Amino acid sequence: MTDAAQASPAMPDRLSVDPRSPFHDAAVFERDIGIRLNGKERFDVEEYCISEGWVKVPAGRTVDRKGHPLMIKLKGKVEAFYK
């Protein structure tokens, strides 16, 4: 188990699921990632920033004119980890 943890890249301070974002890192997504916001695990996080303490999640089924989901920012203590 320690070999797998050492082979994985370190969790970045800011990460996005969207490949168009400058904060997208495909190497990190080779393993399952978990996000906790205020001690509760979230499964709908699209982007997070640990140092600023926020996550972005979709706002229901609402989409913009290009078909991308509208995001809302939730603030609190953010923890990112490998599952």
Secondary structure as the mmCIF struct_conf table of DSSP 4:
data_model
#
loop_
_struct_conf.conf_type_id
_struct_conf.id
_struct_conf.beg_label_comp_id
_struct_conf.beg_label_asym_id
_struct_conf.beg_label_seq_id
_struct_conf.end_label_comp_id
_struct_conf.end_label_asym_id
_struct_conf.end_label_seq_id
HELX_RH_AL_P HELX_RH_AL_P1 THR A 2 ALA A 7
BEND BEND1 SER A 8 SER A 8
HELX_LH_PP_P HELX_LH_PP_P1 PRO A 9 PRO A 12
BEND BEND2 ASP A 13 ASP A 13
STRN STRN1 ARG A 14 SER A 16
BEND BEND3 VAL A 17 VAL A 17
TURN_TY1_P TURN_TY1_P1 PRO A 19 ARG A 20
BEND BEND4 SER A 21 SER A 21
TURN_TY1_P TURN_TY1_P2 PRO A 22 PHE A 23
TURN_TY1_P TURN_TY1_P3 ALA A 26 ALA A 27
HELX_RH_3T_P HELX_RH_3T_P1 VAL A 28 GLU A 30
BEND BEND5 ARG A 31 ARG A 31
STRN STRN2 ILE A 33 LEU A 37
TURN_TY1_P TURN_TY1_P4 ASN A 38 GLY A 39
STRN STRN3 LYS A 40 ARG A 42
BEND BEND6 PHE A 43 PHE A 43
BEND BEND7 GLU A 46 GLU A 46
STRN STRN4 GLU A 47 CYS A 49
TURN_TY1_P TURN_TY1_P5 ILE A 50 GLY A 53
STRN STRN5 TRP A 54 VAL A 63
TURN_TY1_P TURN_TY1_P6 ARG A 65 LYS A 66
BEND BEND8 GLY A 67 GLY A 67
HELX_LH_PP_P HELX_LH_PP_P2 HIS A 68 HIS A 68
STRN STRN6 PRO A 69 LYS A 75
BEND BEND9 GLY A 76 GLY A 76
STRN STRN7 VAL A 78 TYR A 82
#
